[in-house]
Amino acid sequence: MFRTILASGATVLALTASMPLAAQDAKTSGALTAPEISYEEWTLANGLRVIALPDASTSTVTTSMWYDVGSKHDPEGRSGFAHLFEHILSRKTENMPYNMINRLTEDVGGQRNASTGDDRTNYYETVPAEYLETMLWTHAERMARPVVDEEVFEKERSIVKEELRQRILAPPYGRLRMVFTENGYDILPNRRPGIGNIDELDAATLDDARAFHQAYYGPDTATMIVAGNFETAKLRAMIDQYFAAIPRRSNAIPLEITAREATRTQPRSVVATAPNVPLPVVGYMWQLPGQADPDIAALSVLDAIMSNGQNSRLYQALVRTGKAVQAQQGVNTNEDGGFFVSFAILNADADMDEVSGLLAAEIEKIRTTPVTAAELSEAKNEWVSATLRRRETAQGRAFELGEALVSTGDPKSADRLLANISKVTAADVMRVAKKWLDPRGQVALRYVAGEANPASYANPVPMPTFRTVPAATGEPAELNAETVRQAPPAPGTIPAVSRAPLIQSELDNGITLVSTQTSDVPLATITVVLPGGTSADPRGKAGLASLVAGLADQGTATRSAQQIAQTLESLGASLSAQAGSDGAFVSLTAPVGNLDAAGAVLSDVVRNAVYPQADLDRERKRAIDGLQVSMKDPGGLASMIAAPVMFGTAPYGGVATTESLTAITRDDLARFRQTWWHPAAAQIVISGGISADRAKSVANALFGNWKSDQPAPTRVADPSGPAPAPRTLVIDMPEAGQAMVLAGVRAVSRSSDDYYPLLLANTVLGSGSNGRLFEEVRTKRGLSYGSYSSFAGSAGDAVLTASAQTKNETADEVAQVILDQFAALAAAPMVNDDLQKRRLFLGGSYARALETSAGFNGITAGLLQQGLSPDEASRLEERLLAVSPEMTLDVAARIVRPEAATLIVVGNAAEFIDDLRKLRPDLEVIAAADLDLNSETLKKLAD
């Protein structure tokens, strides 16, 4: 929805004639554009629209059903109803028991989800292509034979309320969503929060839900989009078989919203208050037209000029000057209207009036002064580059087409918008800025710490009364008896898909290069893998490795930070760098035709970053301000605490604090880079729409002559250290809108023989919607929006963690469930059939990631950093097949023991402490205000 102006680089491409969808191996910058989305379309007699995007290069298929029913259709007094029904329609049908859809997708290696917007609700799955018919059957079931009964209604209502608490009430800036919608609209139904509110959800009844379904859901309000590996003729036959007989809505009511916003002519100001807000926000909002309006193209260019990348106007005016920690902006448009919002999260020492004035000045400047030709070209090209990223996969193309369809009524509007953007002039930008960003119609926003008071940001225009729907008729459908249920269709033929080989070679100076062609989209990613992660931070200077990576693009001996940003953005490239526990990644993504020129900047940054003092001072201050935000978020704070609690004073236990960041000098950064970013220890990964030969040529030109007189670094010895005794920590945050519960055990390294058995055991415990934690915490009890476990590989011992956010008063219950599931994991071996489903789930998620250049590079770079061969990713299936049920039982019994688990709970302790003490009598309570991450006890010493 909004762009965050934090990362370096943006995106730019020259817009000229369309090029074919093929790998581009030109060695110089060329005229590139995104290929159009190719598809076939037809409509059944019952009104169901079908769009097919065949792609023989993938082994998967994505099925997505898009209903023209969104939160704007929520009945009067029932805000959040479309969102609630998104949950309901995912759960049970006459032939599918509760949550069977999760098993039908995850157990074959797929994934599924659903989402709600103002204009639509969509339900989607990506599965191995042989399961296309199975997925079509599930969509027909959910369309024609859903079971909307008391069980489904009550469970999903409880879960939606937990989602609201987790996304809106718990995060420091969650309520901003409410502020924006309340003030972005006056009379459109979009003014109400799409996620709903607790009171209206509590007031809803089962009959309300049934009435909503009968009013709006049917084949005549839906579009089925299928993308991936299939034959269109066979798809047509299956669509006819499963959907043709489904009748239209029997008592259809119109979907159209006829209301339109009147142009505002009086400015107003809002000072919204919310608890737990660490840094204030200032901003401005204006009304916008609907997505199909001709002005959207110029507004999109205007937005990009102001907000995309380090070369953008807002970054230069607000972030680079140190006035703001973040600057964000967005063109939020829907079918019937929208809003433009521009805002900044302030530096803790900044003055709100000053920053508000700076932001207003940037708005006025773009209204009164033509943008430059360079800015115009850059902004247009950013859109093309972003489009290339979306269109890298069949699923991405399907989603772009679907969103265009539901917001304009025309699936071709995505390509048309791109074409219209190419025609935007500087005069167009100034014209739409004058028209739509008129100070007479603006809402000046401030968001500060205070009471949770919706009246503080209430729109003075009375809330309209919205439409209702006819009462439900008939009786609720029921799940068929098991003896008469229709079984889902069996899988079809597995398509043969050829993959480009993974090529390992060496550059002229011995640097290892790993490359493969992941697609034909003319986009490539280069990742330089380096040692020297956060585990290499000196004692007392935690955060050094992260600053070394994050500030690398702020200047070299021959390029300033702004020159780096300008060059990359002019070439359609984006640069990112980050430090993990075992090393750092510096990645460049660019159109293949511009890879040499953009790669020259990457090479310069990696080899010659100089870390100007002013940039260090600014980014260190931003990092410290960011810590304030994390310390106010129960989930963020629990994650910060986990490292020192699980690793103590060992290298993996370091966590950045105000004190450690303050202690870091510019010389520290330069010395760290010179020591760890070394050609003898560097490795390079290249993938995307680029041949292996071209990849090696580019890499050699960029890094083949890289040398260093410094000795090669050696890996950090024993980064995990001995395991500390388990603890039970309660961080008392009275103002927390929700509690985070996190339990963790020390585990094994990526190279351990126990790694794959534990990886599979963790998948059983808490991966996806079929994990035991999700089943117990969400599905059975409705205590959380979700509960999961994670076990990431690392060079030293890793940690297996399980977590869930829940109401403060149920934190103890969730903790008990998580620890019980730790114990149950070792209670009895799984049958091999069940274990095989979890193997497929893991393998499917890997396979999908490997289809994109960013996903391939991320997985491969991680393996290299952990000292493993890059072809380990392709051996996942083999490794998992070697794991027996007995091996998962054994590793769980030795490692995932509840008595060995550290338990961390962050929330309002008064609501759970007594019951939690019954579970863990030795718990320690630390007030959030007394927390000291520099202390081994985590508690400030008394004065």
N, C-alpha and C positions, 0 to 999 in steps of 0.2 A: 504493500500500500504506500509506504513512504520509503525514500532513500535515506540511508544514514551516511553522512559525509565524514567518513573516518578513514577508509582504506585508500591506499595510494592508487593512482592510475584510474583511467576511465576507459572509454571505448570510442573509437572513431573508424569509419570506413568511407572511402569515396563512393558516392552513389552514382552509378551509371547503368549501363545495360546489364541485365540479369545474366549471371554465369551459370553453367550447368552444375548440378550437384555432383562434384567430383573433386578429388584431391588436387590442390593447386601447388605445383612445384616451381613456380616462377621464383627467382631469387631476388626480385626487386618488388617494391611496392606497386601494386596494380589496381585496376578498377574492379572492386568486388562489391557484391550485394548479396543479400540473403535470397536463396532460392524460394520460389513460391511454393505454397503447400498444394500438393496434387491430391485430389480426392474424387470419389464418385458419390453421387447422392440420389436417393429415391425416397418416396413416401408411400406408406401402406394406405389402404382404403380407410383404416380406422384413425388415420392422422399421424401415426408414428413416423417421424422423420428419421432416416438412416443415412449416415455418412461413413464411408469406408476409405481408409488410408493404408493400402497394402505396402509392405516393406519386407522383401525377402532377405535382407541382410541381418535381421535380428532373429533370435530364437524365441522371442516372446510375443504376446499379443496383449493389448490393453483394451478392455471393454469399459465404456463409460456411458452412463445414462444421465442426461441433462434434462431436468424438469424446469420448465419456465415458472417455477414457484419459488419465491425467495422471501426474505424477511419483510419485504414491503407488503406482502400479502397477509402478514400476521393479523388475525381478527382484533377488533376493538377489545382492549383489556387483556390481551394475550400476547404481549411482545415476547419474542423468542420462540414462537410456536413453530415456525418453519425449521428453526434449528433443532427444536425438540423432536420434530418429526423426522428430521435427518437421522437422528439416533434410532427412533422407533422403526423406521422402514428398513434398517440394516439388520434387524434382529431375528424375526420369526415369520414363517409362512405356513400354509396348510401342510406343506411337505418338508419344511426345514425347521427342525427344533431350534430353540434359542441359541444364537451364535454359531449355527452350523456354517454360515457363510465364511466365518473366520477359518474354520477347519478346511473348507473346500479350497481356500486360496493358500493359506500358509503351509498346509500339509503337503502341497505339491510344489513348493518353492516359490510361491507368489506373494503378493502383498495387496492389501485393499484398504480403502478408506472412503470417506465422504466429506463433503463440505457444503456450507451454506453461505450465500451472498445475498445482497439486496434483490438481485434479479433471478437467482436460480439456486437449485440444490443439485449437486451431482454425486453420483455413486460410481466408484471406479475400482478396477482390479487390473493388475499386470501379472500374468501367469505364463508358464511355458505354453507355447503356441498350440500344443496338442489338447489343451484344456479350454479352447475357445467355446466349444458347444456347451461344456459344463457351465461356464460363466454366463452364456446367453440364457440358459435355463434358469439360473438364479435370478437374473434380471426379470424374466417373465414371471417367476414366482412372486417377486417383490411387487411387481406392477399389478398382477391380477389376483393374487391370493395372499395378501399380507394378513397376519394375525395381529390385530391391535387390541390386546386384552389387558387385564389388570396387571398381570406380571410384567409385561413389557413396559406398560405406561409408568408404573411406579418405579421400576428399576432405572429406566432411562431419565425420568424426571430427577431422581436423586443424583445421577451421574452428571446431568447437565448443570445442576446447581454446584456441584464440586468443580466442574470446568469453569464456571463463572467465578467462583472464589479463587481458583488457581490463576486464571488469566487476568482478572479484573481487580479483585480485592486484595490479593497478596502482593503482587509486584508494586514497587514504588510508583511507577508511571502507568499502571494498568487502567486507572480511571480516566486517563486522557481519552481513551476511545469513547467513553460516555460524553465527555466534554465536546469532542469533535462532532459527533452525530447530533447532539442536542442543539448545537449552534451552527452546524453546517446547513441545516434545513429549517424551514419554518412550518410548511404545511404538508410536505411530502411525508408519506409513512416511513421513509428511510430515517426520519428523525429519531425513531425509537431504536434502542440498542438491539442489534440482531441477535445477540447472545441472550437477551431477555433480562428479567430481574426476578429476584427471589419471590416477592409478593405475588406477582402475576403467575409465576410458575406454580406456586403453592395453591393458587385459586383455581387452577385448571382442573378439568375432570376428564375421565376417559371418554365420555360422549363428546366433549369438545374436540379431542384428538380425532375421533372417528369422523366427526362432521368436517373437520379441516381436510382430511384425506378424501372424503367423498366429493367435496367441492372442487378440489384442485388437481388431484392426481389421476392420470389416465394416459393412454397412448397419444391422445390428442393434445397433451401438454408436454410431450417428451421428445427428445432426440437421442437416438443411440449412435454413438461414435465408436468405431472399431478401428484400431491401428495396430499394425504389426504383421506377422508372417501368416498369411492366409490367402486362399483363392477367393476372389470376389464372387464367383458363381456359386461356390459352396456356401459362402456367407449368406447370399440372398436366399438360398433354400432353407437354411437354418433359421433365418429371421422370419420367413413365412411360417415355418413349422411352429415356432414358439410364440410369435406375437400376432399373427394375422387374425386370430380368432378372439383376441381380447377386445371387448367392446369399448367404445368411447364412453366418456362420463355420461351418466344418464340424466343428470340435472346440471349441466355445465353452467358455470357462472363466468363472466369475463375475467381475463387476466390483466387487462390493460388498466393502468393507473392514469386517469384523465387529468388529475390535478397537476398544475405547474406552478413553480415558485414565481411570485412577483419580484421584480427587481428591487432590491433594498436601496433606500435612499438616505437612511440615517445610520451613521456609525454607532457602535456600542462597544462597551468594554465588559469583560468578564474576569473576575478573580476567583478561580476555582480552588477549593481547599480539599486536601485529602491527607490521611495519616501516612507517616512513614516516608515522606518525600524529602530526600537528602539535599537535592539541588533544585532551585526554582527553574521554571520554564517561562519564556516569553514568546509570543507569536502573534500571527494574524491569520484570519480566514476570510474567504470570499465565496460567494455562490458561483457555480459553473453550470453550463448546459449539459445535456445528456451526451453519451458517448458517440452518438452518430452525428453530432453537430459538426459542421465544417471547420469551426474554430479549434477543435480538439487537436488537430495536427500542429498548429502554431503554438498552442498552449503547451503541448508536449515538448516542443523545441525550447520554448521559454524555460520550462521546468528544468530541462537538462543543462541549459546554459548556467542557470543559477545554482544547481545542486549536485551535478555529477562530477565526482572526483576532486582531487586536490587543486586542480586548475580552475575549479568553479568559483563563482563570485561569492557564494556564502562561505565556502571554506576559507577563501582569502580574507574576507572581511571579519569573520567571527571565530574560526578555529585557529587559523595561522596566527592571528593576533593574540590568541590566548584568552579571548573573552568568553568563549563557549567550549564546553567539553564535546558537545555534539551539535550539529545543525542538521535539521531534517526538513524535507519538503515533499509534497505530493500533490498530484492531480488525481483526485479520487472521483471517478466518474462512473455512473451507472446509466441505465436505459433512460431514466426520466429526469435526471439532474445530477449534480455533484457539488463538490467543493474543492477549493484550492487552499492548502494550509502550509504555512512556512513558520518554523519555530526553532528555538535553540534551548538546549539545556545548559545553564550557565556554569561557568567556572565559580567555585565557591567564593572567590574574592571579588567577583564582578558585580557591577551595579546594574540592577534590572532596567532602570530608565535609560542608561547608556546603551545597553545591548538592544533594547527595544528600539531605540533611535537608530542604531546602526542597521538593524534589520529593515526598518521602515525606509531608510535612505537607499538601500539596495533595491527595494521594491519601486521606489519613486524613480530611481535611475533607469530601470528597464522600461518604465512607462514613458519616459521623456527623451531618452537618448538611444539612437539606433545601436544595436549590437554590432560587433565587428564581423567581418567576413570569416575570420578564423573561428570565432565563437560559433557562428552559424554552422559552418562545416563540421566542426567538432561535435556539436549537439546532434545534428542529423545522423552522423556516423555512429554515435553512441547507440542510437536506436537499432541500427543495422547489426552492430556487433552483438547487442543483447538478443536480437532475434536469432542470430546464428547459434547462440548458446541454447536457446529454447528449442531450436529445430534440430539439435544434434541427435535426438532420439525420436522414435515414432510416438512415444507417449507425450513428449514435449510438443510435437506438432499437433497432436490431437487436442491437448489442453489449450493451446493458443487458439486453435480454430473454434473450440467450444466456447471459450470466454468471449470471443468476438461475436459468435452467433447469439448468445443469450443477452448481450448488452446492446446489440444493434439489430438483431433479426437476420443478419446476413453473414454466413461464414467467410465470405470473401473480404469482409471489412478489415481483417488483420493485414492482408496484403495491400488493400487500398489505403489504409492509414499510413503504411510504410511509403507507399508511392506519394501520398499527399505531403508527408514530411519532407520528402526530397524536393518539393516545389516551394517550401516555405521561404519567404524572403525576410530580410531585416525589417522591412516595413510591416510585414504581417505580424511579426513578434511584437513590435511596438503598438500596433493597432489592437491586438487582443489584450495586451497588458493594460492599455488605457481603458478598454471596454470592461474587462472582467475584474481587474485589480483596482477598481475605483475606490479611493479612500472613503467616499460617501457610503459605500456598502460594506465596509470591512467590519470584522469583529476583532477587537484587540484582546488577546488572551494572556492571562497569567495563571500559573498553576503552582501553588505553594503549600507548605506544610500547614496542617490545621485539622479540623474535624472533617469526618466523612459526611459532607453536607451537599447533597444534590442541589439544594436551593442556591448555593453559591455560584453555580454555573447555569442556572435555569434560563431558558430562552424566554424573553418577555412576551413573545407572541403566544397566545393560548394554544395549547395542544389541540389539534382538531380531533373530532370523533371519526374513527375509521370504520370501514365496512365490517359487517359480521357475515357469517356464513349460515346457510340453512341447517336446521337440526339434523343429526344423523338419523338414518333410517335403517330398519332391519336389525339383526342381531350380530354381535361380533363373530368373525370367523374363528375357527378352532383348529388347533393342530390335529391332523389326521392320526388315527391310531396307527401304530407302527406297522401293523400287518397290511395296511392299505396305502401307505405312503408311496408316492412315486419317487423312485430313486433318481439321482442325477445321472445324466448320460456319461458313459465311459469316455476316457480320453481318446482322441483320434491319433492320426499318424504323426510321429515326430518329424518335423521338417529337417532336412539336411542343410546346415549353415556352415559355410567355410569361414575360418578365422585367419587373419594374418598372423604369421608366426611372431613370437617374441624373439627379438634379436639382441644378443649381448655381444659387445665389442669393446675396444679400447680406443681412446683418442690418442693423438700423437705423443702426448705426455703421460699416458698410462691411466688417465681417468676412465673409470668404467662408465659405459653408456648402455642403457637399456631402452629399446624402442620397439614400438609396434604401431600399426595403422588401425585405429579403433573404429573409424568411420570414413565416409566420403565427404563429410561436411568440411569446407575449407577453413578449418580452425584447428590450431594445435596448441599444446601446452608443453612447456619446458620446465622441469623441476630440478633444481640443484639441491642435492641432499648433502647436508653437512653435519659433522659432529658438534658437540658443544651445545647441548640443550640446557634446560633449567637445572639438571643435576650437576652441571659444571659451575653453577653460580657459587662464588666464594661465600663463606659463612658471613652473615651479616649484610650481604648484598643480593639477597633474593630479588629476582626481577631483572637482573643484568642481561641474561641471555635473551629475554623477551624484548628488552629495549634495543639490544644490538640488532635483532631481526627487524623490529618495528620501525627503527630509525634509519635503516640502511638506505632507503630511497630519499633521504633528506639532504643529500649532497655528496658529491665525489670531488676529486681534485680538479675535474674539468667541467662538471655540471652542477648547477644549483638545484635545489629541490624543485623550484618552479620549472626550470628547464627540463628536468626529468619528467615531471608531470605533463608538461606541454608536449614533449616529444612522444611519450607513450600514447597519450590521448589522441594525438594527430595520426598515429599509426593504427588505431583500433586495438590497442593492447591494454591489458591490465596486469599490474604487478602486485603480488602479495608475498609477505614473509611472516613466518611465525616460528616460535621455538616450542618444542615439546620437551618431554622429560629426557629423551635420549639424543636430541639433536635439533637442527633447524631445517626448515624447508624455505627456499626462495623460488616462487613459481611465476611464470609469465604465460599468459594466454593471449594469442594474437591471431589474426587472419594469416594463413600460411604464406600468402604473397608478401606480407610485411614482416615476416618472422626474422629475417636477417637484421633489418634496421632496428626493430624493437629488441631483438636479442642483444644488440650491441649495448643497449642501456642496461639490460639485465647483467651482462658480463661486467660492465663498469661498476654497477652497484655492488655486486658480490666481491669484486677484487679491490675496489678502491673507496668504499664508503669512508667518510671523514668525520661524521657526527658533529656538526656545528653546535656550539654551546647553546645558542639561542633555541635551537630546535630541541635539544636535550631538555632544557629548562621547561619549555612549553609542554612537551609530551610527558615528561615526568609529572608535571602538575595535572595533566589530564588523567594520567594513570592513578594518581592519588585521589582525584575527584571520583574516578570510576570505582575505586575501592569503597568510597562512601556509599555509592549506589548498591554495590553487592552486599555491603554490611547491613542494608535495610531490607534485603530480600531473603526470606527464609531459605529458599532453595539455593541461592547463590552463596549464602553464608555457610550452610551445611557443607557445600562442596569445598569451600576454602578451608574449613576446619579439618576436613577429612585427611588431607596430606600430612600435616604435622602429627595428627593423632595416630595415623596408621604407620608412619615411618619415623617418628621422633626426630632426632637430630641428623639422621642419614641424609644424603644428597636429595633423595626423592621427597623428603619432608619439608623442603623449603617452600615458603609462601611469601609473596611480595607484600610488604607492609609500607606504611608511610615512612617508617624509620629506615628500612632497607633501601627503598627507592631514593630517599634523600641522601644516603651515604654514597651513591654511585656517582662517579666523576666521568668526564669526557675521556680521560686517559684510560679509565676502566673499560669503556666501550671499545676504544681503538685497540687496546691490548687484547681483549677477548676475541675480537674479530681476527686479528692477526694470528692469534694462537690457534683458534679452532676452525676458522674458515680457510682451510689449507688445501691446495690442489692434491696433495698426497692422500688426503682423507675424503675428498669430495667424490660424489657419484652423481650421474645425470640420468634423468628419465625424460623421454620425449614420446608423445602419443598424439592421436587426433587424425585429421585428414591429411596425413603426410607419409610418404614412403620411407622405408628404412634407410635407403641410400641418401635421400635428401636430409633426413634427420641427422645422420652422421656428418654430412658435409657442413650443416649449420653448426652442430656442436663443436666440430673441430675448428671452424673459423672463430667461434666465440671463446672457446676455452682450451683449445689444443696447445696453445703456447703459454698457458698459465704456469708460472713457476714461483717458488718461494725459497728464500735462504733460511727460513726458520725450520727447526726440526718438526717432523710430523707429530701431531698430538696423539696421545694414547687415551683409550677409553677410560671413563671414570670407573675406578675399582669399587665393587660392591655398592652400587648406588642405592640399593634398598636397605642395607644394614640389617641388624637383628630386629625381629618383630617385637614391638613393645607389648606390654600386657594389655588386654582388652579393657576398654573403658566405657562407661555410660555417661554421656554428657548431655545436659539440658541447657540450652542457651535461651534464657528467658527474654522474650521480645513481646512485651504486653500489647503493643500496637499491631502485631502481626495479624493479617486477615486470614491466615491459614498456617498450619504447622507442616514442616518438612520432617519426615522420618527417614533416616538413612542408617542402614546396617552394613558393615563391611568386615571381611576377613582377609588376612594376608594370604596370597596365593603363590603362583609360580611364574617363572620367566617364560618368554616366548620360545626359548630353545629347549625347555624342559620336556621330558617324555610325557609328563602329565598335562601338557598344554592342551592338546586336542581332546582328551577325555574331559577335562574341566570346561573347555569351550562348549562341548556338547551338553554337559551337565548344566551349565549356565543357561543354555538355550532352552532346556527343559524348564528350568526354574523361572526365567523371567524375560525371555525374548518374544516380542510381538504379542498379539492378542490371544494366542493360545498358550502362552506361558502360564505356569501355575499361579504366579503372583497376580497377574491380570485377572485370572479366573476367580481367585479367592477374594481379592481386595475390591475389584470393580464389579465383575459380573455377578458374583453371589451376594455381596454385601453393599455395593454401591457407595463405598467409603471414599473413593477417589476417582478422578478422571482417568487415571491409569497408574499401574504399578509395574515396574520393570527391574531387571537386574542387568549389570554390565560387567564385562571382563575383557579388558583391552590388553593386547600384548605389549610387553616392554622388555628391554634388555635385562633388567633386574627383576626381582619379584614384583608382580602386579598385585592389584587388589580387586577382589570381587565384591561389588556393592549391590545392594537392593534398596529401592527407595519408593516413596509415594508421598504426595502432598494431600492433606486431608483437613477437615474441620479441626480446630484446636481441641475440641472436646473428645474427638475420637483418635487422637494421636497414640494413646496407649493401646487401643484396640488394633490399630494398624501395625504397631511395633510387635505385638504378640503374634499377629498373623505372619509377618515376615520371618520372625524367628522360628515359628512352627514350620514354615515351609523350608527353612534351612534344615531342620531336623528331618522332615519328611523326604528330602532329596536322597538321604542315605538309608531310608527305612526299608525299601524293597527295590530290587532291580526292575527296570522298565523292560517290557517285552520289546524285541527287536523291531517289530512293525511300528510301534510308537516312536522308537528312536530314529527309525528311518525317516519319518515325517519331519523330525527336527533337523536331520541331516539335509533334507531337501530345502527346508526353510533357510538354513544357513547358506547353502549353495546358491539358491536363487537370489538372495540379497547380494552375494558376491558377483554373480553373473551380471546383474543389472548395473552394478557400480562399474564393472569393467567395460561397459559399452560406451562410456563417456571418457573424454581425455582427462578431465579432472578426477573422476573416480579411479581410473586406471593408475594415474600418477600417484594418487593418495595411497592406494593399497601397496603399490610397488615401492614407493619411497619409504613407507613404514617398515616393510620387510628389510630393505637395505639398511635402514637405520638400526634395526635390531640384530644385524649381523647374519641375516638369512639370505638365501638365494631368491632372486625375484620370481623364478618359476614356481615358488611355493604357492602362489595364489592359484595357479592352474592345477595344483595337486590337492586342492582342498577336498574334492570328492573322494579321492584315494585315501587321504589321511583320515577322513571321517568314517569311511567304510571299515577301516581297521579298528575302530573303537567299538568294543562290545558292551552290552548292558552291564556286565560285571565290572568293566573298567570304570564306567561312570559311577557306579555304586561305590567302588573302592575310593576313587578320588574325592567324591562327595563326603564320604565317611571320615576321611583324613583331613579335609580342608574346610568344608562348609559346615562347620559345627556351631550351633547357636551359642555354646558357652565360650567359643573363641571369637565371637563377633563383638566388635565395637559398635555401640549404638549411639547415634547423634540425633537429638530432637531439637529443632529450633521452632519456637512458637510461644504463645501465651501460656506459660507454665501453670498458671493458676487453674486452668481448665483441664489439665491432665496429670499434674504432678503426683497426686496422691495415688491414683491408679497405676501410674507408671512405676512408682516406687515398689509396688507389690510385685511387679515383674522383675525389676532390677533394684533391689534394696540399696546397693552401693552407688547409686547414681550421684553425680556431681551437678550442682546447679550454678551457673554463672550468668549473672545479669549481662545483657548485651552491652550495656554501657561499661562493664568491667572487663570485657573481653580484651586480651592482649595476645595477639598471634606471634609476638616475639618471645613469649615466655613458654617454657616447656609445660607448665601447668595450664597455660592459656588464660590465666587470670592475672589481672593487675595486682601488684603488691600494694598492701595497705600503706598509707602515708605514715 
